[in-house]
């Protein structure tokens, strides 16, 4: 069976983290309920692009030694930290 859009999103973020944060200690926390059950393509695309930009900036420009990425819900809002 094909993975759900939510699982595809988790996999895409994990894969991007491994590449973009190579050589940097990192954690990615996407708890159940953080991502809508059926995230639309545009939602997934925008959050993925924002994540990639954040990870790239932290690893390359800030010279971070460790990065913690967290997704959560705040009411009806999705928060990427």
C-alpha positions in Angstrom: 0.0 0.0 0.0 1.0 3.6 -0.7 2.2 5.6 2.4 -0.2 8.3 3.6 0.7 12.0 2.8 1.5 12.5 6.4 4.0 9.6 6.4 5.4 10.8 3.1 6.0 14.2 4.8 7.7 12.6 7.8 10.0 10.6 5.4 10.8 13.7 3.3 11.8 15.7 6.3 13.9 12.9 7.8 15.7 12.4 4.4 16.3 16.1 4.0 17.6 16.4 7.6 20.1 13.6 7.0 21.4 15.3 3.9 21.3 19.0 5.0 22.5 18.4 8.5 25.3 16.0 7.6 28.0 16.3 10.2 25.7 18.2 12.6 24.0 16.5 15.6 20.3 16.8 15.1 16.9 15.7 16.2 13.6 15.9 14.4 10.4 15.7 16.5 7.1 15.4 14.6 4.7 14.0 17.2 1.4 12.4 16.2 -1.2 15.2 15.7 1.3 17.8 14.7 0.7 17.4 11.0 -2.9 17.4 9.7 -4.2 13.9 9.0 -4.5 14.7 5.3 -2.1 17.5 4.6 -2.6 19.0 1.2 0.2 19.1 -1.4 0.7 22.9 -1.0 1.0 22.5 2.8 3.5 19.8 2.5 5.5 21.7 -0.1 5.6 25.0 1.8 6.6 23.3 5.1 9.2 21.1 3.5 10.7 24.2 1.7 10.7 26.2 5.0 12.3 23.2 6.8 15.0 22.9 4.1 15.8 26.6 4.3 16.0 26.5 8.1 18.2 23.5 8.2 20.5 24.9 5.5 20.9 28.2 7.4 21.5 26.5 10.7 24.1 24.1 9.3 25.9 26.4 6.8 25.6 30.0 7.9 25.2 29.7 11.7 27.8 26.9 12.0 25.5 25.0 14.4 26.9 22.0 16.2 23.5 20.7 17.1 20.0 21.4 15.6 16.6 20.5 17.1 13.6 20.6 14.7 10.1 20.4 16.2 6.7 20.5 14.6 3.7 21.1 16.7 0.1 22.4 16.7 -0.8 25.7 18.5 -4.6 25.8 18.2 -5.3 25.7 14.5 -1.8 26.7 13.6 1.1 24.5 12.5 4.4 25.5 14.1 7.8 24.6 12.8 10.6 25.4 15.2 
